[in-house]
Amino acid sequence: MKVLVCNAGSTSLKFKLFDMPEERVLATGKIERVGSEDNAIFHYQDAEEYAVKLEKQCIPTYTDGIQKFLDCLLNPEHRVLNSLEELERVGFKTVLSKDHYGVHELTPDVLQGMEDYMVIAPAHNTPYLSAIRQFQKLTPDAKLVGVFETAFHRTIPAERYMYGIPYEWYEKYGIRRLGYHGASHEYISDTVAEKYGSTGKTISCHLGGSCSLCAIDDGRSVDTSFGISLQVGINNSNRCGDIDPFIIPFLQKEGMDLDDVLYGLTKNGGLQGISGVSNDLRLVEEAAAEGNERAKLAVDIFCNDIVRYIGMYYAELGGLDHLVFTAGIGEHNANIRAKVCGKLAHMGIWIDEEKNQAVGNEAACISKDDSPVTIEVIPANEELGVARKTYAL
């Protein structure tokens, strides 16, 4: 069975085409900086090693990115599919749908639940709904499946998912910590268990265009940095992360419109807002290296937020066996890993800088041989988890 997985992030679009149940990858695609009219990056590779990398691309919408990937699959010179009718199922790493947690066929009821929670996850539900509707048109006979990111976090205990709000808000509106990046953190949990026989006490750091941390105890999520929305936790990309909620009414009283305040917190906050340079950490680090003090501050705040959450989860877990870095920044930025781990040596997190600098595209252990806590870099493979659940439904 041909199963295509679509992963629409806040600034990225990823695809993997699997032949299931063998889990053989037939083709992959990745688009960075979705929304750019002149600076998007398009990657494509099939199992026969045909590869394309195009920079400075115009990919203003997720629909444009989907079409570009499908065109590669159907390319007559390097054909992976003879027609889109070969796609029997399309799985989506969906984020949030009211009253739907786990794995669901994307029926009108489930899609309406995504619409109902649009105000909570606009940056994710918007592109996913666009992608789903595009696939409904292009592959009308395929089963479309949503593997919702909240599922892995349903094991978080009440004392950690409840907010200090009137209890009737929880009862009436369902306001609680939901958590996201579930497919990523669950994959990390499974991978650590495969390597060590058990996850033990693990902290998974998903650091990319979107960032979250997860405390995992014996394979179960027991805390995570995202809340009911993806706007809390560590500041990253365009997002402000944790802030005092009374900043909002204060700015309104100062004359700012609510829409402008929300735009600043969600689109012009985080690395972008602090540095004034970019929401892309690579560009912010370049500016910091050239002496830009605001850029340096943005990097320092980003790392400090990660350290703060690791410290909190260390306390909640009662110790730590494994610290894992994953996703774009976590996998490829040795400087950030070194800065974070350098502040955690007192917790038994001892990084081997030579191993850290030598990390390539494969999983690697970067802790010193005698480190009480193992430090791992594990490439994200959310798509495999989604493919397995899509095939099984």
N, C-alpha and C positions, 0 to 999 in steps of 0.2 A: 504494500500500500504506500502510495506517495503522500507524505504529510508535509505540508509547508508550514513553518512557524514564522510568525510576524511579531517582532518586538519593537514597538514604537515608544522610544524614550522621549524625554522632554526636549532633547536636542539631537536625537539620533534615530535611525531606522535600521533595524537588522533583520536579516532573513536567513533561514537555513531550511533546505529541502532535504528531507530524510526518506530513505526507503525503510519502512517499518515492516516487521518488528526487528529486523537486523540492525537497526540504528545506524545504517550506513549513510553518511553525508554525501549527497549528490552535488550540492552547490551551496555557496554561502554568498551573502551580500551585506554590505555595511555602508551606510551613508552618514557622514558626520556633518554637523552644522546645518541640519535641515532648517529651512526658512531663509537661507542665504540666497541672494540673487547672483552672487559672483564669487563665493568663497566656499561652497560646499565641496566635500570630498566623497567620491564614489569608489567603492571597492567591490570586486566580483571575482569569484574563483569557483571552478567546477572540479569534479573529482579527477578529471583528465589533466589537471594542472593548467588549463587555460585561465588566464588571469587578466584583469583590467584594473587599473587605478587611474582615475581622472580627478584632477584638482581644478580649482577655480570654476566649479560648476554652478549652474543656475538650477537650484532645486527648491523653489519657494514653498512647496506644499508637500505633505505626505503622499498625496495622490500622485504627484509627479515622481516621487521616489519609488513608489510601488511599480509604476509603469516602466521605469527605467530598469528595474530588476527583472521584471517579467519579460521584457524585451531580450534581455541576455539569455534567459532560460530557453527562449524560442528562437534564438539566433540560428539561422539555417547552417552556418559554417561550424558552429560549436553547439549543436542542439542537445539540450538535456531533456526537454519535453517536446513531444510532437505536437501537442495541443494542451490547452489549459484543462481540457476534460480529463486528463490523467490525474489531476489533483483531486483525490477523494476527500481529503480533510485539510482544513486550514485552522491551525491553532494560534491563538493570540494570548500574549502575556498581559491580559487585561488587568486593570487596576481596581476599580470599585464599581459595584452595582448595589443599589439598595435592596436589602434582604437576600442577596445572593453571594455566598461565600464558598469557595471551592471551585469545582469544575462543572461547567454548564454548557449545553448547546445554546448558541446565541439566538434564542427565540425573541419575538417581539417584546415579551414580558421582561426578559433579561436586559434587552437594549433600553427599554423604558426605565429600568432601574439605574442604568448608567446615566441616562438623561436626568433622572431625579437627583443624582448626586453630582451633577455637573459643577455646581457651585463649590464643591469640596475639592474636586480634582479636575479643574478645567484644562490644565496643561497636558493631561494624559487622556482623559475621556474624550476630549475633542478630537485628537488625532486618531485614537482607536476607533471611534464611531465613524470617522471619515474612512479609515482603512477597511473596516468591516463592510461598510456600504459599497465600497469600491469592489471588494471581493464578491459581494452578493451579486453585483452586476456581471463581473468577469467569470465567476465560477458558480453559476446558479445551482448546479447539481452537487456541489461539495457540501459536506457538513462543516459548519463553522463553529468552533469551540472556544470558549473563554476559560482560561486557567487563571482565576483571580488571585492577585498578589496577597490578599488578606488571609488566605487559607492557612498558611504556615503559622500565623501568629495567633490562632484561636486558642492556643494552649497557654497564653500569657495569663497569669493569675489576676484576680480582680483588683488586688491592692496595687497593681501596676497598670492596669488598663483603665481604671476609673479616674476621672478628673475630680478636682475639688469644686464641684458645681452642685446646684440643687439636684437632688436625686431624681426628681421628676423629669428633668431634662434628659437624663439617661433613659428613663422609662418611656417617655413620650417621643423623643427624637432620636434615640439611639446614639447619643453623643458619648463616645469612648475612644480610647486609643485602639486603632485598627491595625496600623503597621502596613508597610509595603515592601517591595523587593523580596517578596516571599519566595519566588522561584529561585532567586539568586542565593539567598541565605539557606534554603533547603538543600540546594545543590552543594553548597559548602559543607553543610552538616553531613550529607551522604558521603562526600568525598573524604572528609576527615575520618569518618567511621570506617570506610573501606581501608584506609591506610593504617589506622591505629587500632582498629577493632571496636572502637567506641568514640563518640565525640568528646566524652568527658565534659569538661567545662571549657567552652569555646566562645570567643568573641569574633564575629565575622564583620569585617569592615568593607562594605560595598562603596567604593569611592570612584565616582565617574562624573558624568554630566549631572547626575542626581546622586545624592549620597545618603546612606543610612548605616547604622550599626545595629547588630543584633546579638543579644546574649542567648547562648544555646546551652542547655543542660541535658545531657543524655539524649540528644537528638530532638529536644523540644525547644521551641522558642519560648523564652521566659521574660524577655523584655526587648524593646526595639525603640529606636529614636524617632521614627515618624509617629504621628498621632492619628487623629481622624482625617487629617489632610497630610500632604507632603511638604507643608510649609514650615514645619518645626524640625527640631533636632539641630544638627550642625549647620552653620551657614555654608552655602556652597553655590557655585554657579551664579544664578540670579537671585537666589532665595536668601532671606534674612536669617532663617533658623529661629532659635528660641529668642523671643523678645518679651518685654513687659507688655501685656495687652492694653495697658492704659496709654501707651504711646499713640494708639489710634485715635481715641477721643481728644487727646491733647492736640494733635495735629489738626483735627477737625475744628477745634476751637480757635486754632491759630489761623484758620481761613482756608485750609486745604479741603478739597473735595474728596469724598470717600474713595471714589474710583482712582484718583491720583495717589492716595495713600496706599491702596492695595497694589497698584501698579509698582510703586516704589519698593514695597516689601517683597513682591513675587517676581518682578521682571527687572528691577533695577537695584536689587539688594545684593547680598552675598559678595562674591569676588568682584562682580561688576561694580556694585555700588561703592564698595570700600576703595578699590584700586582706581576706578575711573578709566581703566584700560580695557578690560574684556571680562567676559564670563568664562573664558577658556583659561584654565590654570597654566597651561604652557606659555601663553602670551603674558600672563601676569608675572610668572617667574622670570621671563626674559626681561621685562621692564624692571623688576626688582634687582636683577643682576646688573642692570645699567644705572642703578642708583635711584630709582623711583621709590620714594619713601612710602607712599600710599600703597604701592604694589607690594612692597615688603611687608607692610602691616597686614594686608589682606592674606598673604601666605601664612603669617604668624598666627592670625586669628583662626584660620582654617585648621591649622595643625593643633592649636590649643583646644579647639572644640572637640576634635577627635580624642585627644588625651583625656579631656574631662569626662567624656562618655565611657571610655575604656575604664577609667578609674571607678566610675559609678557601677559599671557592670561587674568589675572585679569584686567589689564589695557585695553586690547582690548574689553573685555566684558563690561567694565564699572561697575565692581562689581562682586560678586559671591554669589550664593545661595547654591551650592552643590559641594563638592570635593569628588571624588570617586576613590577608589583604587581597581584594579582588576588584574587578571592573577596571575601566581604563586607567584611572590614576593609580589605583591600588596595585595594578599589575606592572605598570610601565614607569612609574615615577619613583626612582630610588631615593631621591632627595627627600620626598615627603615621608617615605617609610623610615628613613634614617632620623629625620627630625622628630617624628612621633615616638619612635622606639627609644630615642636618646633621652626622652623625658620620663621613661618608664622603667629604667634600669633597677630602681629600688623595689619594683614589683617582680623581679626575676625575669624581666624581658630583656635579654641580652642579644643584641643584633651583631652579626658578623658582617662587617662592612665590605669585605672582599666578596663574600657570597651575595650580598645585597646588590653590589654593582654589577655582578656577573649574570643577574637574572635576564633570561631571554623571553621566549614566548611559551615556555613550558613551566609546569609547576615546579616550585623550588622551595627548599627549606633554607631560610636565611639566618637562623639563630646560631649562636655559638654552640659547639658540641656539648658544653656543660651547662647550657642555659636551662633554668628550671621550667621556663615556658618555651615551647617550640613556636617559632614564627614562620608562617607559611605564606607563600604567594601562590594562589590557585587561580588560573584563568577562569573567568566567568563562563558558564555554559548553561545559562537559563533555558536556552532553546531545547536542549535535550530533555530536561524535565518536563517542559511543555509538550514536547512531541510524545513522550511516553504517556502522559495523561490524556492527550488528545486521541491517541491511538486506542487507549484502553476504554474510553467512554462509549 
